[in-house]
Amino acid sequence: MKIWLMKSEPDVFSFEDLKTAKNKTTLWEGVRNYQARNFMRDEMKKGDIVLFYHSNCAEPGIVGLAEIASGEAYPDPSQFDPKSNYHDPKASRDNPRWVVVDVRYKKSLKHPVSLKEIKAHPKLSEMKVAQRGMRLSVQPVEEVHYKILQEEFWTGSSSA
């Protein structure tokens, strides 16, 4: 099992939106970065842990826990829809360029962890999300960092 950090802008799709989605599950659409796509396509597996991260907001940070709910990635339907913000005219149903995974809500956090807190922590500051220029919306998280988050921030609030 791997651990991932997945970013979403709360005014586009928030953690609360995931919590209130049908079956508390949604497809993670709109990823248009090849490295992020490759993580989803090649490495994500059902049951992997997701740190849901709100970005491009007043207080960016990890706000909740989710999990990968699909067995494997599948074509992102938005790439084929000319009315979608995520439409890709170069994609075809025979040769899709972009994929999605299903993400399921697991738990809200009693203490979200802000980017400021991550950067200020001697060990968490090594997380990819804290690195200058790291803009990937999907990125792996090292187990050591996840354990620090659990032990120092979420004790008693995480079942993942």
PELIN-V27161 format. One record per run of one state. SS is the DSSP state (helix for helix, strand for strand, loop for the rest). FROM is the first residue (numbers start at 1). TO is the last residue. If there is no record, write none. Layout:
ss=SS from=FROM to=TO
ss=SS from=FROM to=TO
This chain:
ss=loop from=1 to=2
ss=strand from=3 to=9
ss=loop from=10 to=14
ss=helix from=15 to=20
ss=loop from=21 to=21
ss=helix from=22 to=24
ss=strand from=25 to=27
ss=loop from=28 to=33
ss=helix from=34 to=43
ss=loop from=44 to=48
ss=strand from=49 to=55
ss=loop from=56 to=60
ss=strand from=61 to=68
ss=loop from=69 to=73
ss=strand from=74 to=75
ss=loop from=76 to=76
ss=helix from=77 to=80
ss=loop from=81 to=98
ss=strand from=99 to=100
ss=loop from=101 to=101
ss=strand from=102 to=114
ss=helix from=115 to=120
ss=loop from=121 to=123
ss=helix from=124 to=126
ss=loop from=127 to=127
ss=helix from=128 to=130
ss=loop from=131 to=137
ss=strand from=138 to=141
ss=loop from=142 to=142
ss=helix from=143 to=152
ss=loop from=153 to=160
